[in-house]
Amino acid sequence: MTSSFLDYPFAQWALDKVLSRRIALTPDRPFVQFEGEAARSFADVYAMALRFAARLRMEGVGRNDRVALFAGNSVEHIALWFAINLLGAIDAPINPALRGRTLEHAINLVEPKLLIAEAELLPVIARDGLDLGCLNSVLWFGPLSDSLPDLAGITLVRLDKSTPIDLLSADDFPALASSDTASILFTSGTTGPSKGVMVTHAQAFLTARQTVEGLWVDADDVYYCAHPLFHMSPRFCVVYAALLTGATICFDRKFAAERWIDRIRESGATVTIGHGPLIEMIHQQPERPDDAQTKLTRLGTSPFPRHIAQDFERRFGLKGVETWGMTEINIPCWHPPDEPLRVGSAGKIRQEWYDFQVIDSESDLPLPPGEVGEFAIRPKLPWIVTPGYFRNAEATAKAQRNFWFHTGDSGYVDADGWVYFVDRLGDRIRRRAENISSYDIEIAANSYPAVFESAAVGVPSGFSSDDDVKLCVVLRPGETITPAELLSYLARELPHHMVPRYIECLGELPRTPTQKVRKAELRASGVTSSTWDRKQNNVALRDLVSGGSAKG
């Protein structure tokens, strides 16, 4: 690894400069390999990006135009991202799992110059009733299993991968500035309609740099990644970090917990990334005696679920590096590389880049160490956090009020500067003047033998600004439960104000493609005919525990 990549002056924090230097230094090093395909060198992917750029330029794509990508993981996806940015345009990758109105919302929000889609997703776009009046043309790539659908007035054009590069001129490649918007990335939509986060070139570079430093990535490393490319983590923490270092990436198109350890071993991965739900899914797989016999030494994760963190490190013979961040602000908090695991902590704030406060979300005043409040961030350099949400001035103003970015995450910082994430503000439950972490209820519920996974949400209690707790559970195959027995168990594990009033058994929890639970959907469903209510069943807390009482 050449340190000059990390020591780039701020004015050089842009993708065109990074790509140019990487191709000059190590054009023939393997860059990315998708399962079942040959490895592509940095020069291979760059050449593909230039051919795509030539084709997009023929479509009139230029500086500050927006181009939407509706595609899964592929080398074409990466090359298209590069091509769009090299032309000075803004790429907007859309979750390929979106359907119906959520897809319509994403496309119409960015009003792209054109949409590029994988062939297998064209029927999704052609769905009856979608209003995509902002679109004039769609370029498509990949194998076509059927005839082209009718997109009602939208022109369909195959994306030619062999467009001559010499159709481009130097004028087609504007010099990119650190302050230029590079991408629009959509929020996960777990709490409401997705917002488009504007990401600058400075943001993308800094996230990659933070990852290189935080995970000690160098040219000899091999990444394993199965995260979807519409998400910030694989883009900036993996692909962009590999550009900075010359590392190699082994990519899968989809995550599969049951294949994870095999893919780690087959790829020769030394470093990987994950986040809480994926880590839990991997840990739920049957343990093997050779789980730790791989080259994998580092896992970047957010969060590192505290109930399994120590065992995960032991079982797989690696170091978990917990972080805290979000698309809007990059990753301000990293576990220091020379510190052992501190269960439950996301590490310490990178103070060379950010100011950080835990605040009261009503008054915006800072809180003392140890007190739970909202995380707020302020950058020390321009353009390293989002300029705002695309075409959403109200959400931008709300997030950026009083010169701090209000993250919507809650937690606390201890006297030594260690940061502890507790919950999303929207997922915290307020019951009888007590703030409840849904995470704590879920950990207790998941330890019950019959429960496979769970999600706790607040539903209106009938009192003003007050919730009752609803616990949604997915049972292990072949298991059944009696709600009162589960509550009796929880009453021994939780303070009394955390014990749920409602229990509902589900076949599965609604999730985003990155496996985050859609708690807004669970809250919106409220109390249904299939929801068990301990009050209606005359089950009193004091009667739940034989020979004792609930904690608290």
Secondary structure as GFF3:
##gff-version 3
##sequence-region A 1 552
A	DSSP	three_ten_helix	3	5	.	.	.	ID=ss1
A	DSSP	three_ten_helix	10	12	.	.	.	ID=ss2
A	DSSP	alpha_helix	15	25	.	.	.	ID=ss3
A	DSSP	beta_strand	30	34	.	.	.	ID=ss4
A	DSSP	beta_strand	40	41	.	.	.	ID=ss5
A	DSSP	alpha_helix	42	58	.	.	.	ID=ss6
A	DSSP	beta_strand	66	70	.	.	.	ID=ss7
A	DSSP	alpha_helix	75	86	.	.	.	ID=ss8
A	DSSP	beta_strand	90	94	.	.	.	ID=ss9
A	DSSP	alpha_helix	100	110	.	.	.	ID=ss10
A	DSSP	beta_strand	114	118	.	.	.	ID=ss11
A	DSSP	three_ten_helix	119	121	.	.	.	ID=ss12
A	DSSP	alpha_helix	122	125	.	.	.	ID=ss13
A	DSSP	beta_strand	137	141	.	.	.	ID=ss14
A	DSSP	beta_strand	155	158	.	.	.	ID=ss15
A	DSSP	three_ten_helix	165	167	.	.	.	ID=ss16
A	DSSP	three_ten_helix	170	172	.	.	.	ID=ss17
A	DSSP	beta_strand	181	186	.	.	.	ID=ss18
A	DSSP	beta_strand	196	200	.	.	.	ID=ss19
A	DSSP	alpha_helix	201	214	.	.	.	ID=ss20
A	DSSP	beta_strand	222	225	.	.	.	ID=ss21
A	DSSP	alpha_helix	232	232	.	.	.	ID=ss22
A	DSSP	pi_helix	233	240	.	.	.	ID=ss23
A	DSSP	alpha_helix	241	245	.	.	.	ID=ss24
A	DSSP	beta_strand	248	251	.	.	.	ID=ss25
A	DSSP	three_ten_helix	257	259	.	.	.	ID=ss26
A	DSSP	alpha_helix	260	267	.	.	.	ID=ss27
A	DSSP	beta_strand	271	274	.	.	.	ID=ss28
A	DSSP	alpha_helix	276	283	.	.	.	ID=ss29
A	DSSP	beta_strand	298	301	.	.	.	ID=ss30
A	DSSP	alpha_helix	309	316	.	.	.	ID=ss31
A	DSSP	beta_strand	319	326	.	.	.	ID=ss32
A	DSSP	beta_strand	330	334	.	.	.	ID=ss33
A	DSSP	beta_strand	348	349	.	.	.	ID=ss34
A	DSSP	beta_strand	354	359	.	.	.	ID=ss35
A	DSSP	beta_strand	373	379	.	.	.	ID=ss36
A	DSSP	alpha_helix	393	399	.	.	.	ID=ss37
A	DSSP	three_ten_helix	401	403	.	.	.	ID=ss38
A	DSSP	beta_strand	405	413	.	.	.	ID=ss39
A	DSSP	beta_strand	419	424	.	.	.	ID=ss40
A	DSSP	three_ten_helix	425	427	.	.	.	ID=ss41
A	DSSP	beta_strand	429	431	.	.	.	ID=ss42
A	DSSP	beta_strand	434	436	.	.	.	ID=ss43
A	DSSP	alpha_helix	438	446	.	.	.	ID=ss44
A	DSSP	beta_strand	451	460	.	.	.	ID=ss45
A	DSSP	beta_strand	467	475	.	.	.	ID=ss46
A	DSSP	alpha_helix	483	493	.	.	.	ID=ss47
A	DSSP	three_ten_helix	496	498	.	.	.	ID=ss48
A	DSSP	beta_strand	502	505	.	.	.	ID=ss49
A	DSSP	alpha_helix	519	525	.	.	.	ID=ss50
A	DSSP	beta_strand	532	533	.	.	.	ID=ss51
A	DSSP	alpha_helix	541	544	.	.	.	ID=ss52
###
